[in-house]
Amino acid sequence: MILEDKFEALKKNYQSISSSNQELKNQNEYLRLQLGEATKQKKRALVSPSGSIEDETSDEGYDRVESSSKEPQRRPQRE
């Protein structure tokens, strides 16, 4: 291989790695957003009276959990 061919091969390799790196960065950002949303939902569930997302929309679920629960409800710590 002559020097120009080696240079072209390295250039293509760099472009391929750079493209792959950008894809990984995009995937990482997407996963961070997903984690953030999941964290927000979890915090909302902790703040809800029943402690579960499904029961947030149901008053019946709230009464059922509240009357059957013998432990005091914990409040989430504020940041």
N, C-alpha and C positions, 0 to 999 in steps of 0.2 A: 504494500500500500504506500502510495506517495503521501506526502505531507498534506496536500489539499484534501485528499480522500479522508484522511484521519480527522482533519478539521471538520469536514462536513458530517462525519459520523458522530463526532463529539457534539456538534451543534444540534443534530437531530436528537441525540440522547438528552441533551440539556432541555430542549423544548418539550420532549416527552415527560421528563421528570418535573418540569415546571408546570405542565398541564395537570399532571397527577397531583402535585402539591396543591394546586388551586382547587381541584375537586375535593381533596381532603379538607381544606379550609372551609369550603362551602358546606360540606357535610357536618363538620364540627360546629359551625354556626347554627345550622338547622337543629342539631341535637341540643345545643345550648338553649335555643328558644323552646324546644319541646320540654326540656327539663324545667325551665322557668315556669312554663304553663302548668306543668304537673305540680310544682311546688306551690304555686298560687292556689290551685284547686285543693291541695292538701291543707293549706292554711285556712281556706274557707271552710273546709270540712271540720277542722278543729274548732272554729269559731261557731259553727252551727250548733244549735241546742242538742241535737241527737248525736253529733259526731260523725255522721255519714252524709255523703252527697245526695243519695237517693231520698233520704228523709227530709231534706231541706224544703222540698216542695209540698210535703204532705203534713198537714196538721195532725192527722190521725197517727202517723208515725211518731211525731213528737210526743204526743200524749202517751203512747204505748211505751216508748223508751223511758220517758220521764217517770212514769209510775212504776216501772219494773226495776229501775236503777236504784240501788241502795247506796252506791258510792257517790260522794259529792262530785259535781262536775268541775274539771280543772280548766282554768283559763290559760290560753297560750301566753307565753312571755312576749312582751313587746320589745321590739328592737330599738 
